[in-house]
């Protein structure tokens, strides 16, 4: 068995399930947004706010945001362990990979917090 | 016909080069790529490649033929070269070149070894043989026929990036061959060795392996079965 420390949950099965289930959530949310545009072609700001202000949609948005973060992290982690390896770029790979992964984690956290502020601070 | 052959001797050459050889194809005949290579070798004896059975059974002459991996001995030139175009032969991609078309397959065999490609059982040895119902035996069809030519694994980008961690389609086909075997009792141990993020889960299902397998096998399907077993086992 191949061991690793930086992966979420350290199990391929776990990461696979998270990746697939988060994809389904993201698809559902994308269809919901698309539906909003299709069924309310001339929606104004007040109507838009009313939809996203409702508690159910706020929860749906937050779940989607969390799914997006998990999905993005697994994807970026996979990319970094495919291309940023000593086989590809030599001895500096471990440092570069960890730096890249740290950068991704920070960026994802910033987007998460920012997203929560946007969805939950609406008046 | 013009044949372009990858030439590289790591001991004497700085970098690989392509050598063009003009080969006379007997009129009205559709030769196999290996036959063309043999004709080319008559002109330059120093070309190195592996070959043995010349009928697609031993798996020695896997190589990259006009951009696609395949066995030279069972690939007709009419299938890979358009009329008037040249035949380009390169070693299997992703593995270190020992010389010309001969690659070092150690890492490929190491991954094969990892899946313990032999029957593990805790039941007492029977007097004659371990029996299997025809239905159970049928489950191994499409799995046991692999000849380990490495055409699939060396056509897989995930194997190119992580050949030391990702088992690759050939090894995983064998892993499932023993997971699916009704006589094998080490299913749990086998699955435990595969649940990390690399061994199985680097497969992204692009099916390059299926596209090139000279025996017409389907490693992607076997990997899907392993994944389902891992999820059932872990959930």
HADDOCK unambig.tbl for C-alpha pairs under 7 A between the chains (distance, minus, plus):
assign (segid A and resid 1 and name CA) (segid B and resid 193 and name CA) 4.65 0.50 0.50
assign (segid A and resid 1 and name CA) (segid B and resid 194 and name CA) 6.12 0.50 0.50
assign (segid A and resid 1 and name CA) (segid B and resid 196 and name CA) 6.41 0.50 0.50
assign (segid A and resid 2 and name CA) (segid B and resid 165 and name CA) 6.28 0.50 0.50
assign (segid A and resid 2 and name CA) (segid B and resid 196 and name CA) 6.05 0.50 0.50
assign (segid A and resid 2 and name CA) (segid B and resid 198 and name CA) 6.62 0.50 0.50
assign (segid A and resid 2 and name CA) (segid B and resid 199 and name CA) 6.80 0.50 0.50
assign (segid A and resid 3 and name CA) (segid B and resid 196 and name CA) 6.92 0.50 0.50
assign (segid A and resid 10 and name CA) (segid B and resid 196 and name CA) 6.87 0.50 0.50
assign (segid A and resid 11 and name CA) (segid B and resid 195 and name CA) 6.15 0.50 0.50
assign (segid A and resid 11 and name CA) (segid B and resid 196 and name CA) 4.83 0.50 0.50
assign (segid A and resid 11 and name CA) (segid B and resid 197 and name CA) 5.63 0.50 0.50
assign (segid A and resid 12 and name CA) (segid B and resid 195 and name CA) 5.47 0.50 0.50
assign (segid A and resid 12 and name CA) (segid B and resid 196 and name CA) 4.52 0.50 0.50
assign (segid A and resid 12 and name CA) (segid B and resid 197 and name CA) 3.51 0.50 0.50
assign (segid A and resid 12 and name CA) (segid B and resid 198 and name CA) 6.98 0.50 0.50
assign (segid A and resid 12 and name CA) (segid B and resid 201 and name CA) 5.89 0.50 0.50
assign (segid A and resid 13 and name CA) (segid B and resid 195 and name CA) 5.96 0.50 0.50
assign (segid A and resid 13 and name CA) (segid B and resid 230 and name CA) 6.81 0.50 0.50
assign (segid A and resid 13 and name CA) (segid B and resid 231 and name CA) 6.34 0.50 0.50
assign (segid A and resid 82 and name CA) (segid B and resid 161 and name CA) 5.42 0.50 0.50
assign (segid A and resid 82 and name CA) (segid B and resid 162 and name CA) 6.70 0.50 0.50
assign (segid A and resid 83 and name CA) (segid B and resid 161 and name CA) 6.75 0.50 0.50
